[in-house]
Amino acid sequence: VIGNWKMNGCLERNASLLAELRSMSCADRVDVVVCPPFPFISQAKDVLSGSAVSVGAQNLSSFKDGAYTGEVSGSMLLDLGCSWVIVGHSERRSVFGETDHVVATKVALALELGLKPILCVGETLAQREAGEAEAVVQAQLDGVLAVVGAALASDIVVAYEPVWAIGTGRTATPDQAEVMHAFIRAHLERSGVAAQKVKILYGGSVTAANASLLFVKPDIDGALVGGASLVAESFSLICAAAAAI
């Protein structure tokens, strides 16, 4: 269960949230990751030190280092104690223009550095209504597979996030989500990836109310949580639902 804080937080509010997450009783039975904005990574790492909750980042540069003002490299994230990084979130693709090639480059760089990439894939509402959802997701996966290869791809976590269900309050039904998750796993298998090793997460308005309905599905291995990760009680209940499964 991975919490994506997006561009939210302040030192005082973070301290309270992180302290509550640190004390979650289920964190030793579920992989729990918190991904705050860059300025708060050190705070999260300090507060969560010694706990079962890991810290990740929301993005990394496609460059290793150099004259790239405003960029944050993967090696910097490692230096701060990050072990995970979200790559290719739909907001990075749609708002900041990240192409499949840029996303693939970032995934490859994360793997090279020893960061665990969380590759986000998903379709818009228009693409789903046009019957293109699977083709869109396949193209996003293939862009990464072409760069990193099937052997390394088994080390990637995939997060399926239907763009139409992010921050909208809408969510794919558990059955809709399972169909796409099963498709992703089957496509990875066809591509030579050890697909059973790959964790595939659902990310689309996951809440404490729908988490357990999603987690019982055989191909849904967890969640990439947005808004609910900013509320300790909600995020804890989602983690508890995962632990119960």
Solvent accessible surface area in square Angstrom, and as a share of the most:
residue,aa,sasa,rsa
1,V,10,0.06
2,I,4,0.02
3,G,0,0.00
4,N,8,0.04
5,W,3,0.01
6,K,47,0.20
7,M,186,0.83
8,N,59,0.30
9,G,24,0.23
10,C,58,0.35
11,L,114,0.57
12,E,149,0.67
13,R,142,0.52
14,N,3,0.01
15,A,43,0.34
16,S,66,0.43
17,L,15,0.07
18,L,1,0.00
19,A,54,0.42
20,E,92,0.41
21,L,0,0.00
22,R,105,0.38
23,S,88,0.57
24,M,21,0.09
25,S,98,0.63
26,C,7,0.04
27,A,7,0.06
28,D,113,0.59
29,R,157,0.57
30,V,23,0.13
31,D,84,0.43
32,V,2,0.01
33,V,1,0.01
34,V,1,0.00
35,C,0,0.00
36,P,0,0.00
37,P,18,0.12
38,F,69,0.29
39,P,109,0.68
40,F,33,0.14
41,I,0,0.00
42,S,51,0.33
43,Q,35,0.15
44,A,0,0.00
45,K,79,0.34
46,D,106,0.55
47,V,45,0.26
48,L,4,0.02
49,S,67,0.43
50,G,81,0.78
51,S,33,0.21
52,A,55,0.43
53,V,9,0.05
54,S,38,0.25
55,V,3,0.02
56,G,0,0.00
57,A,0,0.00
58,Q,38,0.17
59,N,21,0.11
60,L,1,0.01
61,S,4,0.02
62,S,30,0.20
63,F,93,0.39
64,K,112,0.47
65,D,107,0.55
66,G,63,0.60
67,A,104,0.81
68,Y,91,0.35
69,T,145,0.84
70,G,76,0.73
71,E,85,0.38
72,V,34,0.20
73,S,5,0.03
74,G,0,0.00
75,S,54,0.35
76,M,102,0.46
77,L,0,0.00
78,L,66,0.33
79,D,128,0.66
80,L,72,0.36
81,G,24,0.24
82,C,4,0.03
83,S,40,0.26
84,W,24,0.09
85,V,0,0.00
86,I,1,0.01
87,V,0,0.00
88,G,1,0.01
89,H,10,0.04
90,S,10,0.06
91,E,62,0.28
92,R,64,0.23
93,R,40,0.15
94,S,88,0.57
95,V,105,0.60
96,F,125,0.52
97,G,51,0.49
98,E,18,0.08
99,T,76,0.44
100,D,52,0.27
101,H,131,0.58
102,V,48,0.27
103,V,1,0.00
104,A,0,0.00
105,T,44,0.26
106,K,9,0.04
107,V,0,0.00
108,A,30,0.23
109,L,11,0.06
110,A,0,0.00
111,L,30,0.15
112,E,114,0.51
113,L,53,0.27
114,G,54,0.52
115,L,3,0.01
116,K,97,0.41
117,P,0,0.00
118,I,0,0.00
119,L,3,0.02
120,C,0,0.00
121,V,2,0.01
122,G,8,0.08
123,E,0,0.00
124,T,54,0.32
125,L,62,0.31
126,A,73,0.56
127,Q,55,0.24
128,R,65,0.24
129,E,133,0.59
130,A,66,0.52
131,G,70,0.68
132,E,79,0.35
133,A,11,0.08
134,E,77,0.34
135,A,67,0.52
136,V,27,0.15
137,V,0,0.00
138,Q,64,0.29
139,A,54,0.42
140,Q,20,0.09
141,L,3,0.01
142,D,52,0.27
143,G,21,0.20
144,V,3,0.02
145,L,24,0.12
146,A,90,0.70
147,V,71,0.41
148,V,16,0.09
149,G,30,0.29
150,A,33,0.25
151,A,90,0.70
152,L,91,0.45
153,A,5,0.04
154,S,14,0.09
155,D,79,0.41
156,I,7,0.03
157,V,14,0.08
158,V,4,0.02
159,A,0,0.00
160,Y,0,0.00
161,E,3,0.02
162,P,0,0.00
163,V,48,0.28
164,W,24,0.08
165,A,0,0.00
166,I,30,0.15
167,G,77,0.74
168,T,78,0.45
169,G,68,0.66
170,R,125,0.46
171,T,49,0.29
172,A,1,0.01
173,T,68,0.40
174,P,36,0.23
175,D,91,0.47
176,Q,72,0.32
177,A,0,0.00
178,E,28,0.12
179,V,94,0.54
180,M,5,0.02
181,H,0,0.00
182,A,38,0.29
183,F,33,0.14
184,I,0,0.00
185,R,18,0.07
186,A,43,0.33
187,H,15,0.07
188,L,6,0.03
189,E,95,0.42
190,R,155,0.57
191,S,42,0.27
192,G,57,0.54
193,V,2,0.01
194,A,52,0.40
195,A,0,0.00
196,Q,143,0.64
197,K,132,0.56
198,V,3,0.02
199,K,92,0.39
200,I,0,0.00
201,L,6,0.03
202,Y,0,0.00
203,G,5,0.05
204,G,1,0.01
205,S,29,0.19
206,V,5,0.03
207,T,56,0.33
208,A,38,0.30
209,A,89,0.69
210,N,24,0.13
211,A,0,0.00
212,S,48,0.31
213,L,105,0.52
214,L,3,0.01
215,F,10,0.04
216,V,90,0.52
217,K,47,0.20
218,P,110,0.69
219,D,24,0.13
220,I,8,0.04
221,D,64,0.33
222,G,3,0.03
223,A,0,0.00
224,L,9,0.04
225,V,0,0.00
226,G,19,0.18
227,G,57,0.54
228,A,18,0.14
229,S,1,0.00
230,L,61,0.30
231,V,80,0.46
232,A,11,0.08
233,E,124,0.56
234,S,30,0.19
235,F,1,0.00
236,S,31,0.20
237,L,92,0.46
238,I,0,0.00
239,C,0,0.00
240,A,46,0.35
241,A,15,0.12
242,A,22,0.17
243,A,21,0.16
244,A,85,0.66
245,I,113,0.57
